Amino acid sequence: MKDFGFDTPVERYNTSSLKWDRFRGRDIIPLWVADMDFRSPPPVIRALGRRVEHGVFGYGAVPKGLIHLVCEMLARRYSWQIEPEHLVWLPGLVCGLNIACRSVGTASDEVVTLVPIYPPFLTAPKNSGGGLVTVPLVAERNRWIIDFDELAKSITSKTRLLLFCNPHNPVGRVYNREELDKLVSLCARNDIIICSDEIHCDLILDSDKNHIPTASTSLEAAARTITLMAPSKTFNIPGLGCSFAVISNRQLRNKFLQAMAGIVPEVNILGFTAAEAAYREGWDWLASLLEYLRGNSRLVEKEIASMDHLSMYHVESTYLAWIDARKLDKCSPGRFFEASGVGLSEGSDFGFPGYVRLNFGCCRKLLREALQRMKRATKEKK
Ligand SMILES: Cc1ncc(COP(=O)(O)O)c(C=O)c1O
């Protein structure tokens, strides 16, 4: 496999990096917000260079080639046939989550979601003035699963929307067909729309697992699902803000477009340029990235298993490890590790206090150093 230099550290200070600027001037390894420390695929960097060199940066329009590439990619990778008119372009997926909450039901309705979950799932319903109901995932045979009985019990006559994350950030589950079918029938029985955030769909680490788009599972699923996707996590271009929704139900799509009108800006031209180059020519880079991430994931799993007070389940997808730190007996394990030189995401932000999330999308040497610091800290815990 071609070497794309994932082992070579890239200096990210003075690049307006959210991840690195947070701990600037302190000896803290930043393994929190979900971007990777790797350079993007070379064709993406070249395409951006050409576009910048052109020098005129007027209002953009979605490139026809990109629309074709997305439809072709969904068919090839996920056996999911969509029409170009099902696509709605967005400057970000968090924006898509918020628009979904504003376009389904009324302000007095409820949104249900499964925790732990990426924090904007918890804030988007409230931003639109609605209620939020959370249902915890449960552990079974060393992995996190949906508790369908609890989910069914949590549904009321006000529940109109399920915010769903597949693959799941932070637990890394890749939901299988049986789970998706069960989820869709539960939503169909209760007339609930599903907003399925599939931003991590290309980052499947287990070779025996495949991503299945929720909307692709049946006509029923397609009719009640807003799918959110992006090249941003896959090709490490989240700062360029290019994402899309797939909504085949015309009525639902119109409501979504209405909620966006006059508020959501167009995707910027560099985002389009990067997305098109990535979907056209980024796939060998992705194959190599996945191999590298598998190595990092094995290292994290092995090291965490050897540490006092910490445990985690196998990461099926994403570059995020969800670590149970409850036995440390700290009210803020994130702060505890920060004081020990490692910047992690705090579980309470995901609706699950006592846990931390570790982003292993970085070069292995840095990851090793961070894990050593964590090991030392857990050993010396006071
Ligand atoms: C599940 C999920 N959705 C959305 C996002 C962010 O999307 P965007 O940066 O496009 O708003 C993330 C980023 O970590 C994520 O993990």
The ligand as an SDF file (V2000), in Angstrom:
LIG
                    3D

 16 16  0  0  0  0  0  0  0  0999 V2000
  -21.5550   12.5790   14.2680 C   0  0  0  0  0  0  0  0  0  0  0  0
  -21.0370   13.9190   13.8540 C   0  0  0  0  0  0  0  0  0  0  0  0
  -21.8440   14.7700   13.2170 N   0  0  0  0  0  0  0  0  0  0  0  0
  -21.4110   15.9940   12.8220 C   0  0  0  0  0  0  0  0  0  0  0  0
  -20.1190   16.4010   13.0830 C   0  0  0  0  0  0  0  0  0  0  0  0
  -19.6460   17.7710   12.6910 C   0  0  0  0  0  0  0  0  0  0  0  0
  -20.0330   18.0940   11.4420 O   0  0  0  0  0  0  0  0  0  0  0  0
  -19.6870   19.5170   10.8180 P   0  0  0  0  0  0  0  0  0  0  0  0
  -18.2970   19.8510   11.2230 O   0  0  0  0  0  0  0  0  0  0  0  0
  -19.8490   19.2780    9.3690 O   0  0  0  0  0  0  0  0  0  0  0  0
  -20.6970   20.4730   11.3640 O   0  0  0  0  0  0  0  0  0  0  0  0
  -19.2560   15.5510   13.7640 C   0  0  0  0  0  0  0  0  0  0  0  0
  -17.9000   15.9980   14.0930 C   0  0  0  0  0  0  0  0  0  0  0  0
  -17.2320   15.4770   14.9290 O   0  0  0  0  0  0  0  0  0  0  0  0
  -19.7200   14.2750   14.1480 C   0  0  0  0  0  0  0  0  0  0  0  0
  -18.9230   13.4060   14.7740 O   0  0  0  0  0  0  0  0  0  0  0  0
  1  2  1  0
  2  3  1  0
  2 15  2  0
  3  4  2  0
  4  5  1  0
  5  6  1  0
  5 12  2  0
  6  7  1  0
  7  8  1  0
  8  9  2  0
  8 10  1  0
  8 11  1  0
 12 13  1  0
 12 15  1  0
 13 14  2  0
 15 16  1  0
M  END
$$$$
